[in-house]
Amino acid sequence: MKIIICKNYDEMSQTAAEIVAKQINSNPHTVLGLATGSTPVGMYKNLVKMNKEGKVDFSNVVTFNLDEYVGLDKDHPCSYHRFMDENLFNHINIKRENIHLPNGTAPSLEEECKTYEKMIAHAGGIDLQVLGIGHNGHIGFNEPGTPFHSLTHVVELAQRTIEANSRFFNSPDEVPRKAISMGIKTIMQARKILLLASGKDKAEIISKALHGPITTDVPASVLQLHPNVTVILDEDAASALDR
């Protein structure tokens, strides 16, 4: 596991974007796993800028997002489809048919999960998976207690996750209680993983995830078992690590 500590969020975002761009430039047909939430927004801004400057080409890149809320139409202002369009996809030269997110309004959520796994396999698997981390250690929407062998599945969101995500909604009552998420096994099958975290409020969980016991109580701790993980932190998120 490679840990990169940056001065601040902006430096973390730039460093992450450079790693993603390097991956795409070395393999133009890269399959990217992408994350939502506030943490990767800066990385996406940098990638948009690099694309406009001709430093990275998304024309043959395929993407799979980690998750989507159950019950939100893709045009809903708080859907992850909408988030990805507004923060990345609408501003780069990616083909729409190469963009994949789970369908949270599918008639059969169980079938949607199976189909999503098949689509990832058909694409040849994920080359580089970008992750954030929740305050309770979740990756994707895999809450504490999620088995490490889980594939794409429907999850019940933990109360703390609902509260954390309520900032994107008018009130906590509007936050969906369920989501479709790539499973932990699905994430761990990616060839490379890039974990991003910033802020003092992530310091404790980062310390547990990187140096604590490997346990389903801290889902991100499973990353200690992956052969190729790069962790990019700002100084605040790294503040509880033993240097």
C-alpha positions in Angstrom: 0.0 0.0 0.0 1.4 3.3 -1.1 0.4 6.4 1.0 0.8 9.9 -0.4 0.3 12.8 2.0 -0.5 16.1 0.4 -0.6 19.6 2.0 -4.3 20.2 1.3 -7.4 19.2 -0.6 -6.3 20.9 -3.8 -3.0 19.2 -3.9 -4.7 15.9 -3.1 -7.1 16.4 -6.0 -4.4 17.3 -8.5 -2.3 14.3 -7.5 -5.3 12.0 -7.9 -6.1 13.4 -11.3 -2.5 12.9 -12.5 -2.6 9.2 -11.4 -5.9 8.7 -13.3 -4.6 10.5 -16.4 -1.4 8.5 -16.3 -3.5 5.3 -16.3 -5.6 6.4 -19.2 -2.6 7.6 -21.2 -0.9 4.2 -20.7 -4.1 2.4 -21.7 -6.6 4.5 -23.7 -9.2 1.7 -23.3 -9.0 1.8 -19.5 -12.0 0.7 -17.5 -12.4 3.2 -14.6 -14.4 2.6 -11.4 -15.7 6.0 -10.2 -17.0 7.4 -6.9 -19.3 10.2 -6.0 -19.5 12.5 -2.9 -17.6 15.7 -2.2 -14.1 14.1 -2.0 -13.5 13.3 -5.7 -15.0 16.6 -7.0 -11.6 18.3 -7.1 -10.1 15.4 -8.9 -12.9 15.6 -11.5 -12.3 19.3 -12.0 -8.7 18.7 -12.7 -9.5 15.9 -15.1 -11.9 18.1 -17.0 -9.2 20.8 -17.3 -6.6 18.2 -18.5 -9.1 16.9 -21.1 -9.7 20.4 -22.4 -6.0 21.0 -22.6 -5.5 17.8 -24.6 -3.5 16.1 -21.8 -5.9 13.1 -21.4 -8.4 11.6 -23.9 -11.5 9.9 -22.6 -12.8 8.8 -26.1 -12.2 5.1 -25.5 -12.5 5.0 -21.7 -15.3 2.9 -20.1 -16.6 3.8 -16.6 -18.6 2.0 -13.9 -19.8 4.0 -10.9 -19.8 2.4 -7.5 -23.4 3.1 -6.6 -26.7 4.8 -7.0 -29.7 5.5 -4.7 -32.7 3.2 -5.0 -35.8 5.1 -6.1 -34.2 8.1 -7.6 -34.7 8.6 -11.3 -31.4 9.4 -13.1 -32.6 12.9 -13.8 -33.3 13.6 -10.1 -31.1 16.5 -8.9 -29.6 14.2 -6.2 -29.1 11.1 -8.3 -25.5 10.0 -8.8 -26.2 9.9 -12.6 -26.8 13.7 -12.4 -23.8 14.2 -10.1 -21.5 12.5 -12.5 -22.9 14.4 -15.5 -22.5 17.7 -13.8 -19.1 17.1 -12.3 -17.4 15.1 -15.1 -19.2 13.4 -18.0 -20.8 16.6 -19.6 -17.4 18.2 -19.8 -15.2 15.5 -21.3 -15.0 13.6 -24.6 -16.4 10.3 -23.3 -19.0 8.3 -25.3 -22.3 8.0 -23.5 -22.5 4.3 -24.2 -19.3 3.8 -22.3 -20.8 5.3 -19.1 -22.4 2.9 -16.6 -24.2 3.4 -13.3 -26.6 1.1 -11.5 -30.3 1.8 -12.3 -31.9 2.6 -8.9 -35.4 2.5 -10.5 -35.0 -0.9 -12.2 -38.2 -3.1 -12.1 -36.1 -5.9 -10.4 -33.2 -4.6 -8.3 -31.9 -8.1 -7.9 -31.7 -8.5 -11.7 -30.1 -5.1 -12.0 -27.3 -6.1 -9.6 -26.6 -9.3 -11.5 -26.6 -7.4 -14.8 -24.2 -4.8 -13.5 -21.7 -7.6 -12.5 -22.0 -9.1 -16.0 -21.4 -5.7 -17.6 -18.2 -5.2 -15.5 -17.0 -8.7 -16.5 -17.9 -8.2 -20.1 -15.8 -5.0 -20.1 -12.8 -7.0 -18.9 -12.9 -5.9 -15.2 -12.0 -2.6 -13.7 -8.4 -1.4 -14.2 -8.5 1.5 -11.7 -11.1 1.9 -9.0 -11.4 5.3 -7.3 -12.8 5.2 -3.7 -13.7 7.6 -1.0 -14.3 6.5 2.6 -17.3 7.1 4.9 -16.9 8.1 8.5 -17.9 4.6 9.5 -15.4 3.1 7.1 -17.8 2.3 4.3 -16.5 2.0 0.7 -19.1 2.4 -2.0 -22.2 2.0 0.2 -20.9 -1.2 1.8 -21.7 -0.4 5.4 -20.1 -2.0 8.5 -21.0 -5.7 8.6 -21.0 -6.2 4.8 -19.4 -9.5 4.0 -16.1 -9.3 2.2 -17.3 -11.7 -0.5 -20.3 -9.5 -1.5 -20.9 -8.7 -5.1 -23.1 -5.8 -6.4 -26.2 -5.7 -4.1 -28.9 -3.6 -2.6 -27.9 -2.1 0.7 -29.7 -0.5 3.6 -28.0 2.8 4.4 -26.7 3.3 7.9 -28.2 6.3 9.9 -24.8 8.0 10.0 -24.5 7.7 6.2 -28.0 9.1 5.7 -27.1 12.0 8.0 -23.8 12.7 6.2 -25.5 12.6 2.8 -28.4 14.8 3.9 -26.3 17.9 3.0 -27.1 17.2 -0.6 -30.8 17.1 0.0 -33.3 19.6 1.4 -33.7 17.5 4.6 -32.6 14.1 6.0 -36.1 12.8 5.3 -35.5 13.0 1.6 -32.4 10.8 1.6 -33.2 7.4 0.2 -32.8 4.5 2.7 -31.5 2.1 0.2 -28.9 2.0 -2.6 -27.4 -0.3 -5.2 -23.7 -0.7 -4.5 -20.8 -2.6 -6.0 -19.9 -5.2 -3.4 -16.6 -5.4 -1.5 -15.5 -8.4 -3.7 -16.3 -6.4 -6.8 -14.2 -3.5 -5.6 -11.3 -5.8 -4.6 -11.3 -7.4 -8.1 -10.1 -4.1 -9.5 -6.5 -4.3 -10.7 -5.6 -1.0 -9.0 -7.3 1.0 -6.3 -7.0 4.7 -5.5 -8.4 5.8 -2.1 -8.9 9.5 -1.4 -9.6 11.2 1.9 -9.4 14.7 3.2 -10.3 16.6 6.4 -9.7 16.1 10.1 -13.1 14.3 10.4 -11.6 11.4 8.3 -8.4 11.0 10.3 -9.6 8.5 12.8 -11.3 6.2 10.3 -8.3 6.4 8.0 -6.0 5.2 10.8 -8.4 2.3 11.5 -8.7 1.4 7.9 -5.0 1.4 7.1 -3.4 0.2 10.3 -6.2 -1.4 12.4 -7.4 -5.0 12.2 -9.0 -6.3 9.0 -12.6 -6.5 9.9 -16.1 -6.1 8.4 -16.7 -3.6 11.2 -14.4 -1.3 9.1 -15.1 -2.3 5.5 -12.2 -0.2 4.1 -9.8 -2.3 6.2 -10.1 -5.0 3.6 -7.9 -2.8 1.3 -4.9 -3.9 3.3 -5.3 -7.2 1.5 -5.2 -5.7 -2.0 -1.9 -5.9 -4.0 -2.0 -2.4 -5.6 -3.6 0.4 -3.5 -2.6 4.0 -3.5 -4.0 6.2 -0.7 -3.9 10.0 -1.2 -4.6 12.0 1.9 -4.3 15.7 2.8 -2.4 16.5 6.0 -5.6 16.6 8.1 -6.8 13.2 7.0 -3.4 11.8 7.7 -3.1 13.4 11.1 -3.9 10.3 13.1 -1.4 8.1 11.3 1.8 7.0 12.9 4.4 8.5 10.6 
